[in-house]
Amino acid sequence: MTAETQAANAAAVADFRARARWQWYEPIFWLGAIAWYFLFPTYLPLGTQVLCSALFALSLDLILGYGGIVSLGHTTFFGIGAYTAGLLAKYGWGEPITCLLAGGVTAAIAGWICSFVIVRVQGVALLLVTLGINLVLYEIANKAYTITGGADGLQGIVFWKVFGVFDYDIEGRVAYIYTLAVVFLLFLVARRIVYSPFGLALKGMRENWKRMPALGAALRHHGALIFVLSAAIAGLAGALLAESVQFVALDSLGVQRSVDVLTMLIVGGTGVLYGSFVGATVYMVVRDQLADLNPAYWYFWIGLMLVVVVLFTRNGVVGALSDAAAWFQRRGRAQS
Amino acid sequence: MADILTTWAALTFNGISFGMILFLISSGLTVTLGVMRLVNLAHCGFAMIGGYIAMAAVDYLGFGLLASVPVAVVGTMIIAAVIERTLFQWTYGISELGQILMTIGLAFVMVALCNILFGPLLHALPVPDWLTGNFTVAGVVVSVYRCFLVVVSGLIAIGIWYVVERTDFGARLRASVDNPRMARCAGINVRRIFSFTFTAGCGLAAVGGVLGTQMLPIEPFYALNYLILVLIVVATGGLGSLKGSFAAALIIGVIDTYGRYILPAGGGFVMYAIVLVVLLARPQGLFARA
């Protein structure tokens, strides 16, 4: 290797390192999540749901924003995680952390089984396969009401104290802190994945899935791996929600939830990690405020949000913000 | 023994008539996917709009079912053309994901608007007297209306075949499906062909929506509920292949009808299982050219 290529490599590595460095806005974001606890003590259950949805959206972002795999049935894994944790608690084992992990593991196994089909299809067939798997599972959960409670949901779940010390309280303080801690840890995992060489290969796959194999990237292997990781995180999000509300509704497997999470991610922005958090917050808060509306009107607003975001922004709220920031920077430079 | 045979014969006939309606609704989507690679998840919404226009014509203007068909088709085509010019044309250049999200958003808006305008109830359009009733052929009871459906859809399918295979426009369309870039180089205005087929496809969907209300009743969630059936037809038939989607629609119609008879509680179970296996074996669809 000549000195020149060595220098070029070192520069490239330094560039990738710099991209992975923590940005100034990241601590602000997480401090904001902590501040929510003190500022809105009556909105903690909503905050917990926002965090769970954000984690779910983050899992979708891993396959969609980074892997380029469009799924209309990602709630399959969310539901599997939720039902695993719920069923364990219902039949005698309510230790939150092991239930959480069990939810993640079963969802990962389901994701691994599905990944064999997922990596072989594209386009409409991919939409159909993800949707189809989701619908089949929904029907099974609906029909097996002796186990899952069917349309009534899984009731009578009791989770034990977190670490055997902190009991779930009625204001949702413990649930909020516990959820925030888990979501932060999983965010670190996702962040690590995205900035790793594997994450870069995924981005390459998203940008050009014909050229990546020519560079020697094992496309199907990468696709399957990120799908399993994403399924595991979705399962963890489902289990977290089950633990915080102590209930599993049948609609945690419903197509509507897949569309909801897709909308959150798109409104926030794909492939930027924080998009899922911004999107989930906007979506859940707006829906909370419009809760009295007829569901038909809500459909109208979701639809309008999707159309407007796709037609008028480059990449959701985060994309619009970063475009605005770049514009101000350019203007500042032009004036000075 | 004879009983079982006639039951299955009747089921098969019902399945075929259902499949014909599916073909009418999905044929437009097949072509838009083939020419522009545009994943239009709002396509079923146009069948629904056609159904609602016909319903309005029947209820408020006193039209018969057959007289309402042209009204619905023209109305839907005008709406489709306006939407194509104002919204869709911005999505041709963007990613597949953007198209999926935009069109599913559009489907939601359609669902909400129809719910607000017409209410959440199920509607089936009244069938004229001379098309009601049944007759018996070799022991098999056949509904007159379904017979009518098969004949009309069959004629429309022949019409589509003639336009696509035997006319100058059809040749340009086929060239655009096979290789849009090459077609453009040969001086074909692919955009205009697309706009035209998009509008015509929505008109066909409206025909399916109006004539099929006995099997697929008009309701606000029509646009989403039957979308999966239409996607199944398009995906198993192969993109851009009208012959493929015709065959796929008939097969899906028959399988769905059998499935409901054998396993009424199973929902769409049998079908989804079969479709998953088919797509695993042939991701490009059953009838696509490799």
Interface residues (C-beta under 8 A of the other chain):
Chain A: L64 G68 V70 V117 R120 V121 Q122 G123 V124 A125 L127 L128 V129 L131 G132 I133 L135 V136 E139 K143 V259 L262 I266 T270 A296 Y297 W298 Y299 F300 I302 G303 L304 M305 L306 V307 V309 V310 L311
Chain B: L33 R37 V39 L87 W90 T91 I94 E96 L97 G98 I100 L101 M102 I104 G105 L106 A107 F108 V109 M110 V111 A112 L113 N115 I116 P120 P220 I228 L231 I232 V234 A235 L239 A265 G266 G267 G268 F269 Y272 A273 V275 L276 L279 L280 P283 Q284 G285
